[in-house]
Amino acid sequence: MIDEHFVTGAFELPGCRIVASHGLVRGIVCRSRSVVGNFAAGLQTIFGGNITIYTQLCERARQDAYELMIQHADERGANAVIGVRYDANEVMAGVTEVLAYGTAVTVEQVR
């Protein structure tokens, strides 16, 4: 499995050099809000502030997409992922797609 220290939004890793590129990798997750979750979030909006029900849903979707991206990179033989980005789109009312993507690479530490 890829060490989280070798996953970055940058296009290089300090102290490492890229020895091979394995191409674009991605993880895609689609999530929907439940009726119960919408109700609870509706109650939270009455008082204002952070809507924790939705925050937790978003965080879980991003984490799942991230893990799928790492798995995809691992399957390609990479030991790092650079240029990592997230994107999100509403597929339909109440359904959101979260995409994590980056470039899978093999790096070695420079001595």
DSSP file (Angstrom, degrees, kcal/mol; ACC not computed):
  #  RESIDUE AA STRUCTURE BP1 BP2  ACC     N-H-->O    O-->H-N    N-H-->O    O-->H-N    TCO  KAPPA ALPHA  PHI   PSI    X-CA   Y-CA   Z-CA
    1    1 A M              0   0    0      0, 0.0     2,-0.3     0, 0.0    70,-0.1   0.000 360.0 360.0 360.0 149.5    0.0    0.0    0.0
    2    2 A I        -     0   0    0     68,-0.1     2,-0.2     1,-0.1    78,-0.1  -0.561 360.0-120.0 -77.6 131.2    1.1    3.5   -0.7
    3    3 A D    >   -     0   0    0     76,-0.4     3,-2.6    -2,-0.3    -1,-0.1  -0.521  17.2-129.9 -69.3 132.3    2.4    5.5    2.3
    4    4 A E  G >  S+     0   0    0      1,-0.3     3,-1.2    -2,-0.2    -1,-0.1   0.707 106.2  68.6 -60.0 -19.5    0.3    8.7    2.8
    5    5 A H  G 3  S+     0   0    0      1,-0.3    -1,-0.3     3,-0.0    -2,-0.0   0.652  95.4  56.8 -71.2 -14.4    3.6   10.7    3.0
    6    6 A F  G <  S+     0   0    0     -3,-2.6    75,-2.4    73,-0.1     2,-0.4  -0.011  88.6  87.8-106.8  27.5    4.0    9.9   -0.7
    7    7 A V  B <   +a   81   0A   0     -3,-1.2     2,-0.3    73,-0.2    75,-0.2  -0.994  56.8 155.8-125.0 122.8    0.6   11.4   -1.7
    8    8 A T        -     0   0    0     73,-2.4    76,-2.3    -2,-0.4    75,-0.1  -0.982  53.0-135.0-148.6 154.5    0.7   15.1   -2.5
    9    9 A G  S    S+     0   0    0     -2,-0.3    73,-0.1    74,-0.3    -1,-0.1   0.609  87.7  88.5 -80.5 -14.2   -1.1   17.9   -4.4
   10   10 A A  S    S-     0   0    0      2,-0.1    73,-3.0    73,-0.1    74,-0.3  -0.245  85.0-124.0 -76.0 170.9    2.4   19.1   -5.5
   11   11 A F  S    S+     0   0    0     71,-0.2     2,-0.3    72,-0.1    71,-0.1   0.237  90.5  35.0-104.0  13.1    4.1   17.8   -8.6
   12   12 A E  S    S-     0   0    0      5,-0.0    -2,-0.1     2,-0.0    71,-0.1  -0.977  71.9-130.4-154.9 160.5    7.2   16.6   -6.9
   13   13 A L    >   -     0   0    0     -2,-0.3     3,-2.1     3,-0.3    -7,-0.0  -0.973  33.8-115.8-115.8 121.1    8.2   15.1   -3.5
   14   14 A P  T 3  S+     0   0    0      0, 0.0     3,-0.1     0, 0.0    -2,-0.0  -0.278 100.8  16.6 -56.7 134.1   11.1   16.8   -1.7
   15   15 A G  T 3  S+     0   0    0      1,-0.3    95,-2.9    94,-0.1     2,-0.3   0.515 114.3  89.9  81.9   4.8   14.0   14.4   -1.4
   16   16 A C  E <   -B  109   0A   0     -3,-2.1     2,-0.4    93,-0.3    -1,-0.3  -0.920  58.9-151.1-130.5 156.0   12.7   12.1   -4.1
   17   17 A R  E     -B  108   0A   0     91,-2.5    91,-2.0    -2,-0.3     2,-0.4  -0.980  25.4-117.0-125.8 145.5   13.0   11.8   -7.8
   18   18 A I  E     +B  107   0A   0     -2,-0.4    89,-0.2    89,-0.2     3,-0.1  -0.656  32.2 172.3 -80.1 125.4   10.4   10.3  -10.2
   19   19 A V  E     +     0   0A   0     87,-3.0     2,-0.3    -2,-0.4    88,-0.2   0.591  66.8  13.1-109.0 -15.9   11.7    7.2  -11.9
   20   20 A A  E     -B  106   0A   0     86,-1.4    86,-2.9     0, 0.0     2,-0.4  -0.972  59.8-145.8-158.5 145.2    8.5    6.1  -13.6
   21   21 A S  E     -B  105   0A   0     -2,-0.3    84,-0.3    84,-0.2     3,-0.1  -0.942   7.8-174.0-112.6 136.1    5.0    7.5  -14.4
   22   22 A H  E     -     0   0A   0     82,-3.5    83,-0.2    -2,-0.4    -1,-0.1   0.291  43.8-116.8-112.2   7.3    2.1    5.1  -14.4
   23   23 A G  E     -B  104   0A   0     81,-0.6    81,-2.9     2,-0.0    -1,-0.3  -0.263  53.8 -19.8  91.5-175.5   -0.5    7.6  -15.6
   24   24 A L  E     -B  103   0A   0     79,-0.2     2,-0.3    -3,-0.1    79,-0.2  -0.449  56.8-171.4 -71.7 135.8   -3.7    9.1  -14.3
   25   25 A V  E     +B  102   0A   0     77,-2.7    77,-1.9    -2,-0.2     2,-0.3  -0.938   6.6 179.4-125.7 152.6   -5.4    7.4  -11.4
   26   26 A R  E     -B  101   0A   0     -2,-0.3     2,-0.4    75,-0.2    75,-0.2  -0.982  23.4-154.2-150.5 159.9   -8.8    8.1   -9.9
   27   27 A G  E     -B  100   0A   0     73,-2.3    73,-2.5    -2,-0.3     2,-0.4  -0.990  18.2-167.7-134.7 128.3  -11.4    7.2   -7.3
   28   28 A I  E     +B   99   0A   0     -2,-0.4     2,-0.4    71,-0.2    71,-0.2  -0.965   8.0 175.6-123.7 132.8  -15.0    8.0   -7.8
   29   29 A V  E     -B   98   0A   0     69,-2.3    69,-3.2    -2,-0.4     2,-0.5  -0.997  14.4-157.7-133.9 137.6  -17.8    7.8   -5.2
   30   30 A C  E     -B   97   0A   0     -2,-0.4     2,-0.3    67,-0.2    67,-0.2  -0.975  18.2-177.7-114.3 129.9  -21.5    8.8   -5.5
   31   31 A R  E     -B   96   0A   0     65,-2.9    65,-3.0    -2,-0.5     2,-0.3  -0.936  10.5-161.3-127.6 147.8  -23.3    9.6   -2.3
   32   32 A S  E     -B   95   0A   0     -2,-0.3     2,-0.4    63,-0.2    63,-0.2  -0.916  23.3-117.5-123.7 155.7  -26.9   10.5   -1.6
   33   33 A R        -     0   0    0     61,-1.4     2,-0.1    -2,-0.3    21,-0.0  -0.748  30.6-131.4 -89.2 137.2  -28.4   12.1    1.5
   34   34 A S     >  -     0   0    0     -2,-0.4     4,-2.7     1,-0.1     5,-0.2  -0.427  19.8-113.9 -82.7 162.7  -31.0   10.0    3.4
   35   35 A V  H  > S+     0   0    0      2,-0.2     4,-2.2     1,-0.2     5,-0.1   0.912 120.3  49.1 -60.4 -43.4  -34.4   11.3    4.4
   36   36 A V  H  > S+     0   0    0      2,-0.2     4,-2.6     1,-0.2    -1,-0.2   0.920 111.4  49.1 -63.0 -44.7  -33.3   11.0    8.1
   37   37 A G  H  > S+     0   0    0      1,-0.2     4,-2.6     2,-0.2    -2,-0.2   0.899 110.9  50.0 -62.2 -41.7  -30.0   12.9    7.4
   38   38 A N  H  X S+     0   0    0     -4,-2.7     4,-2.3     2,-0.2    -1,-0.2   0.897 111.3  49.5 -63.3 -40.0  -31.9   15.6    5.5
   39   39 A F  H  X S+     0   0    0     -4,-2.2     4,-2.0     2,-0.2    -2,-0.2   0.941 112.8  45.8 -63.3 -48.4  -34.3   15.9    8.5
   40   40 A A  H  X S+     0   0    0     -4,-2.6     4,-1.9     1,-0.2    -2,-0.2   0.899 113.5  49.5 -62.7 -41.1  -31.5   16.2   11.0
   41   41 A A  H  X S+     0   0    0     -4,-2.6     4,-1.9     1,-0.2    -1,-0.2   0.885 107.2  55.9 -65.6 -37.8  -29.6   18.7    8.8
   42   42 A G  H  X S+     0   0    0     -4,-2.3     4,-0.8     1,-0.2    -1,-0.2   0.894 106.7  49.9 -59.7 -40.7  -32.8   20.7    8.5
   43   43 A L  H >X S+     0   0    0     -4,-2.0     4,-0.7     1,-0.2     3,-0.7   0.893 108.7  52.8 -64.5 -39.2  -33.0   20.9   12.3
   44   44 A Q  H >X S+     0   0    0     -4,-1.9     4,-0.8     1,-0.2     3,-0.7   0.842 101.2  60.5 -66.2 -32.0  -29.4   22.0   12.5
   45   45 A T  H 3< S+     0   0    0     -4,-1.9    -1,-0.2     1,-0.2    -2,-0.2   0.774  92.6  66.9 -67.8 -23.7  -30.0   24.8   10.0
   46   46 A I  H << S+     0   0    0     -4,-0.8    -1,-0.2    -3,-0.7    -2,-0.2   0.889 108.8  37.2 -60.8 -38.3  -32.6   26.3   12.4
   47   47 A F  H << S-     0   0    0     -3,-0.7    -1,-0.2    -4,-0.7    -2,-0.2   0.551 108.0-139.7 -92.7  -9.4  -29.7   27.1   14.8
   48   48 A G     <  +     0   0    0     -4,-0.8    -1,-0.2    -3,-0.1     2,-0.1  -0.095  54.2  85.8  77.9 179.6  -27.2   28.1   12.1
   49   49 A G  S    S-     0   0    0     -4,-0.1     2,-0.2     2,-0.1    -1,-0.1  -0.436  86.9  -2.3  88.3-162.2  -23.5   27.2   12.0
   50   50 A N        -     0   0    0     -2,-0.1     2,-1.3     1,-0.1     3,-0.1  -0.461  60.0-139.9 -68.6 129.2  -21.8   24.1   10.7
   51   51 A I    >>  -     0   0    0     -2,-0.2     4,-2.1     1,-0.2     3,-0.7  -0.733  21.9-173.4 -90.6  89.3  -24.2   21.4    9.4
   52   52 A T  H 3> S+     0   0    0     -2,-1.3     4,-2.6     1,-0.3     5,-0.2   0.776  76.1  62.1 -62.3 -30.7  -22.3   18.5   10.9
   53   53 A I  H 3> S+     0   0    0      1,-0.2     4,-1.6     2,-0.2    -1,-0.3   0.935 111.6  38.6 -59.7 -45.7  -24.5   15.8    9.2
   54   54 A Y  H <> S+     0   0    0     -3,-0.7     4,-2.8     2,-0.2     5,-0.2   0.855 112.6  56.9 -74.4 -35.3  -23.4   17.1    5.8
   55   55 A T  H  X S+     0   0    0     -4,-2.1     4,-2.6     1,-0.2    -2,-0.2   0.933 109.1  46.5 -59.7 -45.3  -19.9   17.7    6.9
   56   56 A Q  H  X S+     0   0    0     -4,-2.6     4,-2.4     2,-0.2    -1,-0.2   0.892 112.0  51.1 -64.2 -40.2  -19.6   14.1    7.9
   57   57 A L  H  X S+     0   0    0     -4,-1.6     4,-2.2    -5,-0.2    -2,-0.2   0.926 112.9  45.4 -62.2 -45.9  -21.2   12.9    4.6
   58   58 A C  H  X S+     0   0    0     -4,-2.8     4,-2.5     2,-0.2    -2,-0.2   0.915 112.8  50.1 -64.8 -43.8  -18.7   15.0    2.6
   59   59 A E  H  X S+     0   0    0     -4,-2.6     4,-2.4    -5,-0.2    -2,-0.2   0.911 111.5  48.5 -62.5 -42.5  -15.7   13.9    4.6
   60   60 A R  H  X S+     0   0    0     -4,-2.4     4,-2.5     2,-0.2    -1,-0.2   0.905 111.1  50.3 -65.0 -41.3  -16.7   10.3    4.2
   61   61 A A  H  X S+     0   0    0     -4,-2.2     4,-2.3     2,-0.2    -2,-0.2   0.915 112.4  46.7 -63.7 -43.0  -17.2   10.6    0.4
   62   62 A R  H  X S+     0   0    0     -4,-2.5     4,-2.6     2,-0.2    -2,-0.2   0.906 112.3  50.2 -65.7 -41.2  -13.8   12.3    0.0
   63   63 A Q  H  X S+     0   0    0     -4,-2.4     4,-2.6     2,-0.2    -2,-0.2   0.915 111.7  48.0 -62.9 -43.1  -12.1    9.7    2.2
   64   64 A D  H  X S+     0   0    0     -4,-2.5     4,-2.1     2,-0.2    -2,-0.2   0.913 112.8  47.8 -64.3 -42.6  -13.7    6.9    0.1
   65   65 A A  H  X S+     0   0    0     -4,-2.3     4,-2.1     2,-0.2    35,-0.2   0.906 111.8  51.2 -64.1 -41.4  -12.7    8.5   -3.2
   66   66 A Y  H  X S+     0   0    0     -4,-2.6     4,-2.5     1,-0.2    -2,-0.2   0.934 109.7  49.2 -59.0 -48.7   -9.1    9.0   -1.9
   67   67 A E  H  X S+     0   0    0     -4,-2.6     4,-2.3     1,-0.2    -1,-0.2   0.875 110.4  50.5 -62.9 -37.9   -8.8    5.4   -0.8
   68   68 A L  H  X S+     0   0    0     -4,-2.1     4,-2.4     2,-0.2    -1,-0.2   0.891 109.8  51.1 -65.7 -38.8  -10.1    4.2   -4.2
   69   69 A M  H  X S+     0   0    0     -4,-2.1     4,-2.3     2,-0.2    -2,-0.2   0.926 110.7  48.3 -62.8 -44.8   -7.5    6.5   -5.9
   70   70 A I  H  X S+     0   0    0     -4,-2.5     4,-2.6     1,-0.2    -2,-0.2   0.909 111.0  50.8 -61.7 -42.7   -4.7    5.0   -3.8
   71   71 A Q  H  X S+     0   0    0     -4,-2.3     4,-2.4     1,-0.2    -1,-0.2   0.912 109.4  50.8 -60.7 -42.8   -5.9    1.5   -4.6
   72   72 A H  H  X S+     0   0    0     -4,-2.4     4,-1.1     2,-0.2    -2,-0.2   0.905 111.6  47.7 -61.7 -42.7   -5.9    2.3   -8.3
   73   73 A A  H  <>S+     0   0    0     -4,-2.3     5,-2.2     1,-0.2     3,-0.3   0.903 110.7  51.6 -64.6 -41.6   -2.3    3.6   -8.0
   74   74 A D  H ><5S+     0   0    0     -4,-2.6     3,-1.6     1,-0.2    -2,-0.2   0.901 105.9  54.6 -61.7 -42.2   -1.2    0.6   -6.1
   75   75 A E  H 3<5S+     0   0    0     -4,-2.4    -1,-0.2     1,-0.3    -2,-0.2   0.795 105.5  54.3 -62.4 -28.2   -2.7   -1.7   -8.8
   76   76 A R  T 3<5S-     0   0    0     -4,-1.1    -1,-0.3    -3,-0.3    -2,-0.2   0.476 121.5-107.9 -85.3  -3.0   -0.6    0.1  -11.4
   77   77 A G  T < 5 +     0   0    0     -3,-1.6    -3,-0.2    -4,-0.3    -2,-0.1   0.611  69.8 144.1  89.3  12.8    2.6   -0.5   -9.4
   78   78 A A      < -     0   0    0     -5,-2.2    28,-0.2     1,-0.1    -1,-0.2  -0.398  39.7-163.7 -80.7 160.0    3.1    3.0   -8.2
   79   79 A N  S    S+     0   0    0     26,-1.9   -76,-0.4     1,-0.2     2,-0.3   0.275  75.5  29.6-121.0   6.4    4.5    4.0   -4.8
   80   80 A A  E     - C   0 105A   0     25,-1.6    25,-2.5   -78,-0.1     2,-0.4  -0.985  60.2-147.5-156.7 160.4    3.4    7.6   -4.8
   81   81 A V  E     -aC   7 104A   0    -75,-2.4   -73,-2.4    -2,-0.3     2,-0.3  -0.990  20.4-174.9-134.5 126.4    0.7    9.9   -6.3
   82   82 A I  E     + C   0 103A   0     21,-2.6    21,-3.0    -2,-0.4   -71,-0.2  -0.758  60.9  32.7-116.5 164.0    1.4   13.5   -7.2
   83   83 A G  E    S-     0   0A   0    -73,-3.0   -74,-0.3    -2,-0.3    -1,-0.2   0.831  77.3-175.3  64.3  33.0   -0.8   16.4   -8.4
   84   84 A V  E     +     0   0A   0    -76,-2.3     2,-0.3   -74,-0.3    18,-0.2  -0.394   6.9 169.9 -69.1 135.5   -3.8   15.1   -6.3
   85   85 A R  E     - C   0 101A   0     16,-2.7    16,-2.5    -2,-0.1     2,-0.3  -0.942  23.2-142.5-139.4 159.6   -7.0   17.0   -6.7
   86   86 A Y  E     - C   0 100A   0     -2,-0.3     2,-0.3    14,-0.2    14,-0.2  -0.926  15.9-179.3-120.5 150.4  -10.7   16.6   -5.7
   87   87 A D  E     - C   0  99A   0     12,-2.2    12,-3.2    -2,-0.3     2,-0.4  -0.984   5.1-166.5-143.3 150.7  -13.8   17.5   -7.7
   88   88 A A  E     + C   0  98A   0     -2,-0.3     2,-0.3    10,-0.2    10,-0.2  -1.000   6.9 176.9-141.6 140.3  -17.4   17.2   -6.9
   89   89 A N  E     - C   0  97A   0      8,-2.1     8,-3.4    -2,-0.4     2,-0.7  -0.990  33.7-119.0-139.8 146.7  -20.6   17.4   -9.0
   90   90 A E  E     - C   0  96A   0     -2,-0.3     6,-0.3     6,-0.2     3,-0.1  -0.804  24.0-171.9 -85.8 116.9  -24.2   17.0   -8.3
   91   91 A V  E    S-     0   0A   0      4,-2.0     2,-0.3    -2,-0.7    -1,-0.2   0.901  70.7 -24.6 -75.6 -43.8  -25.3   14.1  -10.5
   92   92 A M  E >  S- C   0  95A   0      3,-1.2     3,-2.8    -3,-0.1    -1,-0.3  -0.927 101.0 -48.6-156.2 173.1  -29.0   14.6   -9.7
   93   93 A A  T 3  S+     0   0    0     -2,-0.3     3,-0.1     1,-0.3    -3,-0.0  -0.272 129.3   3.2 -54.1 120.1  -30.9   16.2   -6.9
   94   94 A G  T 3  S+     0   0    0      1,-0.2   -61,-1.4   -62,-0.1     2,-0.5   0.438 110.6 100.5  85.0  -0.6  -29.5   14.8   -3.6
   95   95 A V  E <   -BC  32  92A   0     -3,-2.8    -4,-2.0   -63,-0.2    -3,-1.2  -0.974  49.5-173.7-123.0 122.6  -26.8   12.7   -5.3
   96   96 A T  E     -BC  31  90A   0    -65,-3.0   -65,-2.9    -2,-0.5     2,-0.4  -0.933  14.3-148.3-119.9 136.9  -23.2   14.0   -5.4
   97   97 A E  E     -BC  30  89A   0     -8,-3.4    -8,-2.1    -2,-0.4     2,-0.5  -0.862  11.8-164.5 -98.3 133.5  -20.2   12.5   -7.2
   98   98 A V  E     -BC  29  88A   0    -69,-3.2   -69,-2.3    -2,-0.4     2,-0.4  -0.987   5.5-168.9-119.3 129.9  -16.8   13.0   -5.6
   99   99 A L  E     -BC  28  87A   0    -12,-3.2   -12,-2.2    -2,-0.5     2,-0.4  -0.972   8.8-171.6-121.3 127.5  -13.7   12.4   -7.6
  100  100 A A  E     +BC  27  86A   0    -73,-2.5   -73,-2.3    -2,-0.4     2,-0.3  -0.977  22.0 165.3-112.4 131.5  -10.1   12.2   -6.3
  101  101 A Y  E     +BC  26  85A   0    -16,-2.5   -16,-2.7    -2,-0.4     2,-0.3  -0.983   8.2 138.3-147.7 157.7   -7.4   12.0   -9.0
  102  102 A G  E     -B   25   0A   0    -77,-1.9   -77,-2.7    -2,-0.3     2,-0.5  -0.945  52.0 -71.7-172.7-172.0   -3.7   12.4   -9.6
  103  103 A T  E     -BC  24  82A   0    -21,-3.0   -21,-2.6    -2,-0.3     2,-0.4  -0.913  38.9-139.3-106.9 122.7   -0.7   11.0  -11.3
  104  104 A A  E     +BC  23  81A   0    -81,-2.9   -82,-3.5    -2,-0.5   -81,-0.6  -0.659  33.9 167.0 -80.5 130.3    0.6    7.6  -10.1
  105  105 A V  E     -BC  21  80A   0    -25,-2.5   -26,-1.9    -2,-0.4   -25,-1.6  -0.931  37.3-127.1-138.7 161.3    4.4    7.5  -10.1
  106  106 A T  E     -B   20   0A   0    -86,-2.9   -87,-3.0    -2,-0.3   -86,-1.4  -0.968  35.0-176.7-107.6 128.0    7.3    5.5   -8.8
  107  107 A V  E     -B   18   0A   0     -2,-0.5     2,-0.4   -89,-0.2   -89,-0.2  -0.860  14.1-161.0-120.8 156.9    9.8    7.6   -6.8
  108  108 A E  E     -B   17   0A   0    -91,-2.0   -91,-2.5    -2,-0.3     2,-0.2  -0.989  30.7-105.3-133.4 147.9   13.0    6.8   -5.1
  109  109 A Q  E     -B   16   0A   0     -2,-0.4     2,-0.4   -93,-0.2   -93,-0.3  -0.476  30.8-126.8 -73.9 138.9   14.7    8.8   -2.4
  110  110 A V              0   0    0    -95,-2.9    -1,-0.1    -2,-0.2     0, 0.0  -0.702 360.0 360.0 -85.3 133.4   17.7   10.9   -3.4
  111  111 A R              0   0    0     -2,-0.4    -1,-0.1     0, 0.0   -95,-0.0   0.429 360.0 360.0 -97.8 360.0   20.8   10.2   -1.3
